[in-house]
């Protein structure tokens, strides 16, 4: 699915292939799906280096032990819930020592109320574990500065893309492949590094002869060989005199 | 003309398209950076148009039909993007950005032929940014564009225009794209001035 997606092979089943790239859940799945097959130490370190804390906190060490990846878990709201039915963070990593909540946005705003609801619900489900919250992508990260309910971090998609490219280069090949897929997905959604305008000079061959005058003299459509029908069309129209003599001609 | 000569010309065409892709990729990056700056300042992307001719012909139509120009299929030769605000503040902001790969384009009624343009060496590739605020009803933005186009090259970057019953405060920034060679040039010469203008909220 991901390969078909990033190579734009799903156009015929979608109204517009661009519509897909407006959705944040396929983005979440396409980026963190491949990363869920890498060692959790790689992902933990990646997030620790790329995410910026709201306030004076530092990214914790990952303790040894099993880690569970939960995509879109459906939690009962806690007391701070502004959702009444359920709370559904995009991705949760359950480590032996932490509950790491990742809330992804594509174009929409990160919401302080949503973070409070997610943290409150997580406390209800995992009462004895410290909670970390990372707001990935979207806008209005400044709103999350106020009164975070737990250790809270901000991570723009482009910084994640840069971190992935930098960190994966020293990893084993299978991690590099997964990271490459995640980077490709980020690019498909428009999150890639800016190419400096000045690098255009590298694309230009200075010895290149300009041959536009040759093309200007090339008229393949008018110079093409005429078939019988073209020849007929190009004939002069018959004169009135020739038409009248033809109408008088009765060979029978 | 021999087949060999034509083959060399077509080699240039292949190289030209590859170079144009590299150019357009970078222009898209400039516009994306401006889009981010605009979004941080509550300006939403409003739309784009090919400045000097029609936009590309739609999928079901003949782009090669009689009377059709070839130019609409080259929209980024000269493109304009616009950002606007839903703000209710008294001076509503608007940002227009035009990227001209070649300011030698000239129309004369017929389909413009590049052989008739000024020599490419005598022309420039220009990024034109118009940072505007308006107060009053029914601003005719085509009229604003015409008035700003008519300004003398050495005129002040900022001016105030009376357009019907409205007033428009405009700051123009015209930059040769060749000035963007340094890695920090886009931030320094383009994004920071736009950000400063956007954050300088008038009374």
Interface residues (C-beta under 8 A of the other chain):
Chain A: X139 X190 X194 X195 X196 X197 X198 X199 X200 X201 X203 X204 X205 X208 X209 X210 X211 X212 X213 X214 X215 X216 X217 X218
Chain B: X1 X5 X6 X8 X9 X11 X12 X13 X15 X18 X19 X22 X23 X25 X26 X29 X30 X32 X33 X39 X114 X115 X177 X180 X181 X182 X183 X185 X186
